[in-house]
Amino acid sequence: MIAAFLYIAGNVYYPARMIARQFSPWSKQTITFFRRYLKAHLILNVIALVALTIHAHYAEERNFALTLCFIVTVWLTIAGTLMHFRIMPNRRRELRLLHIQHFLFVIWIVLIMLGHYIE
């Protein structure tokens, strides 16, 4: 539950930004808010990954959907972190294209729900 809350709080960044794009030009306060929220997005997702790892280790339920969901979660977190810190600048475009795919997000949500539904 803690990991879920952290992921929700961290990932509201993107819908909020999509809504804010409808109102332009942005004020300096809006620009500052989204720069700070991007850092919060990164920090909350890394902390959520740690919480998820602990949750997955101690959870009694294990299945293919949850394992796949965990792999997708690790990928999204690592790719986002690598992008943010520009660790692989020559691969930044590929990382960004994979990291921001809405389809991957939908798959991630479906895997979470399916994995917790299966016993």
N, C-alpha and C positions, 0 to 999 in steps of 0.2 A: 504494500500500500504506500509506503514511503517513496519507493522508486517511482511508482505511478504518479504520485503528486509532484515529485521533482521533474519528471519528464513533461507533465502537463504545464507546470509553471515555466519551464525552460522553453518549451516549444510553442507557446502562445505568441512568441516573437513573430513568427512568420505570418499567421493570419492578421495580427495587429498591423504589421507592416503593409500587407496587401490592402487592408482597409484604408490605411493612412495614405497610400499612393493615390487614392481617389480624390484626395484634397491636396492640391498643390498650388502654389509652391509651399514647401515646408518652412516653418519658422526655425530659428536657430535652436529653440528649446526642443522642437520635435527631432531635429537632427541629433542633438546631444542625447536625448532620451533613447533613440534607437542605437546609437553607438554604445551607450552604457548597457542597454538591454542585450546587445549582441554578446558582450562580455559575460553577462549573467546567463545567457543562453548556453554559452560554452561551459561555464563553471557548473551550472545546475545539471547539465547533461553528463559531465564527467563524474560528479558526485552521484548522480542517479545510476550510472554504470557500476560504480562501486557497490551501491545498495542493491542493485539487481544481481550482481555477482554473489553477494552474500545470500540474498533471497534464493537464488537458483541452487546454491550449494546446500542449503538446509531444507529446501522444499521436498516434500514427499512425492509430488507428482512430477513425472518426467515423461516426455513424449517427443516425437519428431517435430511437431509444430513449435513447441516451446524451445527446443534446441535450435531450430532454424531461426526463430525469432531472436534468440540470444545472439546468434551469429550476425544477423542483420543489424542488431543494436550495436554490437561491438564495431562492425564496419562503419555505420553511420557516425558513431562517436569518434573513432580514430580518423576517419576521412575529414570530418569537420575540424578536428583539432589540428591535423596536418595543414589544412587550408588556412586556418586562422593564423597559425604561427609561421606560415610560408616555409615549412620544412622541406617540401618537395616543389620548388617553384616551377620546374619544368613539367610537372604533372598536375599543376593546379587546375587547369581547365578540365581535365578528365575527372579529377576528384570532385570538382564543383558540379559537373554534369550528373555524376552519379549521386552525389550527396543531396541535391535539391529536387530529385525526381518525386513528383507527387504520387506516382504509381508505387514506388518503393515504400512510401509512407503508408499507403493503403494496404499493401501486402503486410507490412509490419503490424498494423492494427488488426487485420484479419487473423494473422498468426497468433497474436496475443489472445484474442477472443476464442479462437478455435482451440488453441493449446490449453486454455484454462477450462474449456467446456468438456474436452475429452478426458475421460478418467483412466 
